[in-house]
């Protein structure tokens, strides 16, 4: 094992590792353009990669739609208490105070994961509503599941966006 030591002064003040988790939550608004991801896939068939690409395109398109309506759109960076790594929401509609999670497919596993993510981020955001952005209308059973979870479904139909609002 080699232990390297600098010759002279170190020009950058580096944090000590490991990073000590905080005892309180940190929540910051960050631009949507930031390419932060908390996802890591190991998949030989590359399907998760394709779903990621569909999800990113969907988020971009919906963000443009919201901005055309005059909404301020960003995303949230959340560091829960006791954690050292941040979580990132897909979209945060600051105008409507809506927390949005996007999925590139409408299968049950992805929608269940989205509900969990919305519940997790939502504990730290003062959101009026939680929404799931998907590429197409989920089948009726999954729409009922999302409504029971209090999640609004948003999906494109041509050049417009359809919202299936969860009961209040």
Secondary structure by P-SEA (a helix, b strand, c coil): cbbbbbccccccccccccbbbbcbbbbbbbbccccccccccccccaaaaaaaaaaaaaaaaaaaaaaaabbbbbbbbbbcccccbbbbbccccccccbbbbbbccccaaaaaaaaaaaaaaaacccccbbbbbccccccaaaaaaaaaabbbbbbbcccbbbbbcccc
